[in-house]
Amino acid sequence: MEGRRLRRDPQPQPPSKLPVIVYFHGGGFVINSFASTEFHAACLRLAGELPAVVLSVDYRLAPEHRLPAAHDDADAFFSWLRAQAAATTDLWLAESADFGRVFVSGDSAGGNIAHHAIVRIGSGALATGAARVAGCILLYPFFGGEQRTASEAAGSNDIYLTLPVSDQMWRLALPAGASRDHPLANPFGPDSPALDSVALPPLLVVAGTRDLLVDRIKDFVARLNATGKKRAEFVEFPGKGHAFFSVEHDGEVTGEMIRDVLRPFVHGGAAAPAS
């Protein structure tokens, strides 16, 4: 009797590795944590809908730990990430994370941390090793300055961030005696280092039209692009105020932002649509 040839079903292909989103939560450097319900839910939505491996980072808060404590904690995280990329000991990360596609992100104070992190990485002050930073996503970054912008002076109609609250957060977070022109608050302040020679990755910056900080954020993007060397895309969402991503993490606009703005930036390398 002839032997029967066994049919071999094709071996299932391992899933493609996913880009890594490093996410720093917001809260003006004084409140919240990576475990806060709204940030946890927002990161879950990012992970599922982009999709991506989202690493949500915690950091010390003011006034007990004034700046640069939060930025020092970010540096410590990138040391850990560098070690993981070199020799991943976590099996899940080894199978899922593409350390060649790392996107540094955060909202509000977390966006501030993300910006300063990529500046330190781009200037060579912070090494990432085999973890390659492919882009940066700043969601309504929390910047400040002594001179008021038009949206700050008008007080805006932002229900999540008012000028008195913003000023109080800076008083609690900055080193004692520092003004809002401190380099960690104002990236283009009188004592801030020049960014002309810093090798920054592509940036995507998002804000809402009702955000108290919208004019400051627009100015930040314009100054980055003024040298002709920086590629910063700005996307503005009508009617949205500060913190809309985390506060409205299950909303339609958040879904639109993930689907139409973040996903092309992370997965396609395509420029975000202009506002």
C-alpha positions in Angstrom: 0.0 0.0 0.0 1.4 3.3 -1.0 2.3 5.6 1.8 0.1 8.6 2.3 1.8 12.0 2.1 0.9 14.1 5.1 -0.5 17.5 4.3 1.3 20.2 6.1 -0.7 23.4 6.7 1.3 26.6 6.3 2.9 27.7 9.5 1.3 30.8 10.9 3.4 33.8 10.4 4.4 35.7 13.5 2.7 39.1 13.8 4.6 42.1 12.6 6.3 44.0 15.3 4.6 47.2 16.2 6.0 50.7 16.6 6.7 51.9 20.1 4.9 54.9 21.6 6.6 56.4 24.6 3.9 58.3 26.4 4.2 60.9 29.2 1.0 62.0 30.9 -0.1 65.5 31.5 -1.1 67.4 34.7 1.0 70.5 34.8 3.9 68.6 36.5 1.8 68.6 39.8 -1.1 66.2 39.4 -2.0 62.8 37.8 0.0 59.7 37.1 0.4 57.1 34.4 -2.2 55.0 36.3 -4.9 57.8 36.3 -8.0 56.5 34.7 -8.2 59.0 31.9 -4.5 58.5 30.8 -4.7 54.7 31.1 -7.8 54.6 29.0 -6.3 57.0 26.4 -3.2 54.8 26.1 -5.3 51.7 25.7 -7.1 53.4 22.8 -3.8 54.4 21.3 -2.5 50.9 21.6 -5.6 49.3 20.1 -6.4 51.7 17.3 -3.0 52.8 15.9 -1.9 49.9 16.7 1.3 50.3 18.7 3.1 49.2 21.8 2.5 52.0 24.2 4.9 52.5 27.1 3.2 54.9 29.6 5.8 56.5 31.8 5.4 57.9 35.3 7.5 60.7 36.8 7.9 62.6 40.1 5.6 65.5 40.7 6.0 69.0 42.1 6.1 70.8 44.5 7.8 67.9 46.4 10.0 67.3 43.3 10.4 70.5 41.3 11.8 70.5 37.8 14.0 69.1 36.5 13.0 66.0 38.5 10.4 65.0 35.8 12.9 65.4 33.0 15.5 63.4 35.0 13.0 60.6 35.3 12.5 60.7 31.6 16.2 60.3 31.1 16.1 57.3 33.4 13.3 55.8 31.4 15.3 56.2 28.1 18.3 54.4 29.8 15.9 51.5 30.5 14.6 51.6 26.9 18.2 51.6 25.5 18.9 48.5 27.6 15.7 46.8 26.4 16.5 47.5 22.8 20.0 46.1 23.2 19.0 42.9 24.8 15.3 42.5 25.5 14.7 40.4 28.6 11.0 40.9 28.5 9.6 38.2 26.1 6.5 40.2 25.3 8.5 43.3 24.3 11.0 41.1 22.3 8.1 39.7 20.2 6.0 42.8 19.9 8.1 46.0 19.9 10.0 47.4 17.0 12.7 49.5 18.7 13.6 50.8 15.3 10.4 52.8 15.3 10.1 54.7 18.6 7.8 57.7 18.8 8.2 60.0 21.8 4.9 61.5 22.8 2.9 63.1 25.6 0.1 65.5 26.3 0.4 68.9 28.2 3.2 68.6 30.7 4.0 65.2 29.1 4.4 67.0 25.7 6.8 69.4 27.4 8.8 66.4 28.7 8.7 64.7 25.2 10.0 67.9 23.6 12.9 68.3 25.9 13.7 64.6 25.7 14.1 64.7 21.9 16.2 67.8 22.2 18.6 66.0 24.6 18.6 63.0 22.3 19.2 65.1 19.2 22.0 67.0 20.8 23.8 63.8 21.9 23.2 64.5 25.6 20.9 61.4 25.9 21.7 58.2 24.2 19.1 55.8 23.0 21.3 53.1 21.4 19.4 50.7 19.2 16.2 52.4 20.1 15.7 54.7 17.1 13.5 57.7 17.6 11.5 58.0 14.4 9.2 60.8 15.4 7.7 62.9 18.1 4.0 63.6 18.9 3.2 66.6 21.1 -0.4 66.9 22.2 -1.0 70.5 23.3 2.4 70.8 25.0 2.5 72.8 28.2 4.9 75.6 27.6 5.1 79.0 29.2 6.6 82.4 29.1 6.6 85.8 30.8 5.2 87.6 27.8 1.5 86.7 27.3 0.3 85.5 24.0 -3.0 86.7 22.5 -4.9 83.6 23.6 -3.4 83.8 27.1 -4.2 87.5 27.5 -7.7 86.9 26.3 -8.2 84.2 28.8 -9.6 82.0 26.1 -12.7 79.9 26.9 -10.8 76.8 27.8 -12.7 74.9 30.4 -9.8 72.6 31.4 -6.9 75.1 31.7 -7.2 78.7 32.8 -4.5 81.3 33.1 -4.5 81.4 36.9 -4.2 77.6 37.0 -1.4 77.6 34.5 0.5 80.2 36.4 0.1 78.4 39.7 1.3 75.1 38.1 4.5 76.9 36.9 5.0 78.5 40.4 4.8 75.0 41.9 6.8 73.2 39.3 9.7 75.4 38.4 12.9 75.7 40.5 12.4 78.1 43.3 12.7 81.7 42.1 12.6 80.8 38.4 10.3 82.7 36.0 8.2 81.3 33.2 11.1 82.1 30.8 13.1 79.3 32.4 14.3 77.0 29.6 12.2 74.1 30.8 9.1 76.3 30.5 9.9 78.4 27.5 11.9 76.6 24.7 12.6 79.9 23.1 13.2 82.0 26.1 16.2 84.4 26.6 18.3 81.7 28.3 17.1 78.7 26.3 19.7 76.9 24.1 19.5 77.4 20.4 17.9 74.5 18.5 19.3 75.3 15.1 22.0 72.6 15.2 19.9 70.0 17.1 19.0 66.9 15.0 15.3 66.6 15.7 13.0 63.9 14.3 9.8 64.7 12.4 7.4 66.4 14.8 3.6 66.3 14.9 2.0 69.0 17.1 -1.7 68.9 18.0 -3.9 71.5 19.7 -7.5 72.7 19.9 -8.7 76.1 18.9 -10.1 76.8 22.4 -6.8 75.9 24.1 -5.5 78.7 26.3 -2.0 77.8 24.9 -2.9 77.6 21.3 -1.1 80.8 20.2 2.0 79.8 22.2 2.0 76.3 20.6 1.6 77.8 17.1 4.6 80.1 17.8 6.6 77.1 18.9 5.9 75.3 15.6 6.6 78.4 13.6 10.0 79.0 15.3 11.0 75.4 14.8 10.2 75.6 11.1 11.8 79.0 10.7 15.3 77.6 10.3 14.2 75.5 7.4 15.8 72.5 9.0 12.9 71.3 11.2 9.8 69.5 10.0 7.0 70.2 12.4 3.4 69.6 11.3 0.6 71.4 13.2 -2.9 70.1 13.3 -5.7 72.1 15.0 -9.0 70.7 16.1 -11.9 73.3 16.1 -13.7 73.8 19.3 -11.4 71.7 21.4 -9.6 72.9 24.5 -6.6 71.8 26.5 -6.5 68.1 27.6 -9.2 67.0 25.1 -7.4 63.8 24.3 -7.3 62.4 27.8 -10.5 63.9 29.1 -12.5 62.9 26.0 -10.5 59.7 25.3 -13.6 57.9 24.2 -14.9 60.7 22.0 -15.4 60.9 18.2 -12.8 63.6 17.8 -10.2 61.5 19.6 -11.0 58.7 17.2 -10.6 61.1 14.3 -7.3 62.3 15.6 -6.0 58.7 16.0 -7.3 57.5 12.7 -6.6 60.5 10.4 -3.6 62.2 12.1 -1.6 59.9 14.3 -1.9 56.7 12.4 -0.6 58.1 9.1 2.3 59.8 11.0 3.2 56.6 12.9 2.6 53.9 10.3 2.8 55.6 6.9 5.4 58.3 7.5 3.0 60.6 5.7 2.7 64.2 6.7 -0.3 65.1 8.8 -3.0 67.1 7.1 -2.6 70.8 7.5 -5.0 72.6 9.8 
